[in-house]
Every structure is written in structure tokens, then in C-alpha cells.
Amino acid sequence: MGARLIRLEEETGEDWWEVEALYDLCFAPGREALSSYRLREGVEKVSALCLVARDDGGVLAAVIRYWPVRVAGREVLLLGPIAVHPTRQGEGLAALLMMESLVLATGLGWQRVLLVGDEPFYGRFGFHRLDAVVMPPPTNPARVLGMALQPRAWDGVVGPVEKAD
């Protein structure tokens, strides 16, 4: 089978059901009970950074979303969830979405990004453990990772992660 072209686009309202189905496929039941979901409830996602990756046939292959949160009164991007269809894993789609969206975030003036994930995977993109940033329980503190999009953007940004206003 030849290579399939991938097109990145901003997620639209028409994508919602398909995106949610991909998240259901890729994540365990009860994903909405995670602390990161409580930070997203009732908050509009950062639409310009929520991307879908579709192949040349229009089939959804991967998706990434971002949400605004606050730490110490400062704006922070909460990355996630990111998902790749099981038949498309290993093709670098997560890396493509991650890198493209971080470039967009920087261009839009965002200074810092936060996520909950595995440091060995996300470390290759520049994420590192944030020992002084606390996600709501039951989040494992070793999985709270951050990345500065501007030099020293995390300096002095410590404390609990809170919902955006």
C-alpha cells in the first residue's frame, strides 16, 4: 500500500461526533472522570489549536485538543487529549499534530503548555516534569509535564492547576 497523504485542519463542529468516537476507541471507559476533564468542563477549547488529521480519503486518523487553564493566575494551555486511530499508529501522526500545534500556539502568543502524560514519550518534544505544579487528584505528580514556549515562561508559575474563567 502506498503512502497516504495527511491533511491537518482545525476541528469544526461537524467533526465532533467523529472525534469523540476516536477518543472512545483509543481511551478506556471512564476517561471523563480524569482530573483533566474536570478542568475542561464548561470551558471552551482553544479552537485554533484543536486539529484533526485526515487522510486523502477524508478518514479521521488523529486528533489533538487544547484547553485554557490557570496556574498561579497565569494562562496555561492544557494539551489533550491527543489520539491516533489504532490502524494509523506508528506513522508519526501524534508527533506531527504535537509539533504543528505547538508552532501555532507559539504564534498565537501562548507562553506555556501543560499535559498529563509519560515523560519518556513527551520529553522528546521538550516537555519535562513540573514538580511545583499540582493537578487535581488523583493525578500522579510524576505525569505532570510542562513546556515553555517562551524563555523562562514557567519561572514562578507554581501551585494548583485551576479552571480558566
C-alpha positions as CSV (number, residue, x, y, z in Angstrom):
1,M,0.0,0.0,0.0
2,G,1.4,3.4,-0.9
3,A,1.7,6.4,1.4
4,R,-1.5,8.2,2.3
5,L,-1.4,12.0,2.4
6,I,-2.4,13.6,5.6
7,R,-4.2,16.9,5.8
8,L,-4.3,18.9,9.0
9,E,-7.3,21.1,9.7
10,E,-8.9,23.0,12.5
11,E,-11.5,20.9,14.2
12,T,-15.1,22.0,13.4
13,G,-18.5,21.4,14.9
14,E,-19.1,18.8,12.2
15,D,-16.1,16.8,13.4
16,W,-17.4,16.5,17.0
17,W,-19.0,13.0,16.8
18,E,-16.2,11.5,14.8
19,V,-13.6,13.0,17.2
20,E,-15.4,11.7,20.3
21,A,-15.7,8.3,18.7
22,L,-12.0,8.2,18.1
23,Y,-11.3,9.2,21.8
24,D,-13.7,6.4,22.9
25,L,-11.9,3.9,20.7
26,C,-8.4,5.0,22.0
27,F,-9.1,5.5,25.7
28,A,-10.5,3.4,28.5
29,P,-14.1,3.8,29.6
30,G,-14.5,6.5,32.2
31,R,-11.9,8.8,30.7
32,E,-14.2,11.7,31.5
33,A,-13.7,11.0,35.2
34,L,-10.0,12.0,35.0
35,S,-9.0,15.3,36.7
36,S,-8.0,16.9,33.4
37,Y,-11.6,16.5,32.2
38,R,-12.9,18.4,35.3
39,L,-10.7,21.3,34.3
40,R,-12.3,21.3,30.8
41,E,-16.0,21.1,31.9
42,G,-17.9,24.2,30.8
43,V,-14.7,25.8,29.3
44,E,-14.4,26.4,25.6
45,K,-11.4,24.7,24.0
46,V,-8.8,26.7,22.2
47,S,-10.3,26.1,18.8
48,A,-7.3,27.4,16.7
49,L,-5.1,24.7,18.2
50,C,-7.6,21.8,18.0
51,L,-6.6,19.9,14.9
52,V,-7.8,16.9,13.1
53,A,-5.6,14.8,10.7
54,R,-7.4,13.3,7.8
55,D,-6.1,11.1,5.1
56,D,-6.7,11.8,1.4
57,G,-10.0,9.9,1.6
58,G,-11.2,12.2,4.4
59,V,-10.9,9.5,7.1
60,L,-10.1,10.8,10.5
61,A,-6.6,9.5,11.5
62,A,-5.7,11.6,14.6
63,V,-6.8,14.5,16.7
64,I,-5.4,16.9,19.3
65,R,-7.2,19.4,21.6
66,Y,-6.1,22.2,23.9
67,W,-7.9,23.9,26.7
68,P,-7.1,27.1,28.7
69,V,-6.3,26.6,32.4
70,R,-4.6,28.8,35.0
71,V,-1.7,28.2,37.4
72,A,-0.8,31.0,39.9
73,G,-3.2,33.3,38.0
74,R,-1.2,32.8,34.8
75,E,-2.7,31.5,31.5
76,V,-1.6,28.0,30.6
77,L,-2.5,25.7,27.7
78,L,-3.6,22.2,28.8
79,L,-2.8,19.8,25.9
80,G,-5.0,16.8,25.5
81,P,-6.4,14.6,24.7
82,I,-4.3,13.5,21.7
83,A,-5.4,10.3,19.9
84,V,-4.3,8.3,16.8
85,H,-6.6,5.7,15.3
86,P,-5.2,2.2,16.1
87,T,-4.7,1.5,12.4
88,R,-2.6,4.6,11.9
89,Q,-0.3,4.3,15.0
90,G,3.4,4.3,14.3
91,E,3.1,6.7,11.4
92,G,4.3,9.8,13.4
93,L,0.8,11.4,13.4
94,A,0.9,12.2,17.1
95,A,4.3,13.9,16.6
96,L,3.0,15.8,13.6
97,L,0.0,17.1,15.5
98,M,2.1,18.0,18.5
99,M,4.7,19.9,16.6
100,E,2.3,21.7,14.3
101,S,0.0,22.7,17.2
102,L,2.9,23.9,19.4
103,V,4.2,26.1,16.5
104,L,0.6,27.5,16.2
105,A,0.4,28.1,19.9
106,T,3.7,30.0,19.9
107,G,2.5,32.1,17.0
108,L,-0.7,32.9,18.9
109,G,1.3,34.2,21.9
110,W,0.8,31.3,24.3
111,Q,3.8,31.0,26.7
112,R,3.5,27.7,28.4
113,V,1.9,24.2,27.9
114,L,0.9,21.6,30.4
115,L,-0.1,18.0,30.0
116,V,-0.5,14.8,31.9
117,G,1.5,12.0,30.3
118,D,4.6,9.9,30.1
119,E,7.8,11.8,30.3
120,P,9.8,9.4,28.1
121,F,7.3,9.9,25.3
122,Y,6.7,13.7,25.7
123,G,10.3,14.5,26.7
124,R,11.4,14.3,23.1
125,F,9.1,17.3,22.3
126,G,10.7,19.3,25.1
127,F,8.3,18.5,27.9
128,H,9.7,18.0,31.4
129,R,8.3,17.2,34.9
130,L,6.8,20.1,36.7
131,D,7.3,19.3,40.4
132,A,5.7,22.6,41.7
133,V,2.5,22.4,39.5
134,V,-0.3,20.3,41.0
135,M,-3.1,18.8,39.0
136,P,-6.3,17.9,40.9
137,P,-6.2,14.4,42.4
138,P,-5.9,11.6,41.6
139,T,-3.2,12.7,39.1
140,N,0.2,11.1,39.6
141,P,2.6,14.0,40.1
142,A,5.3,12.3,38.0
143,R,3.0,12.6,35.0
144,V,2.5,16.4,35.3
145,L,4.7,17.8,32.4
146,G,5.2,21.2,31.0
147,M,7.0,23.0,28.2
148,A,7.9,26.7,27.9
149,L,7.0,28.2,24.5
150,Q,8.9,31.4,25.6
151,P,12.1,31.5,27.5
152,R,11.6,31.0,31.3
153,A,7.8,31.0,30.9
154,W,7.4,28.5,33.7
155,D,9.6,30.5,36.2
156,G,7.5,31.3,39.3
157,V,4.4,29.6,37.8
158,V,3.7,27.2,40.7
159,G,0.7,25.8,42.6
160,P,-2.5,24.1,41.7
161,V,-3.9,24.0,38.2
162,E,-7.3,25.7,38.1
163,K,-10.2,26.1,35.6
164,A,-10.0,29.1,33.3
165,D,-12.5,31.8,33.9
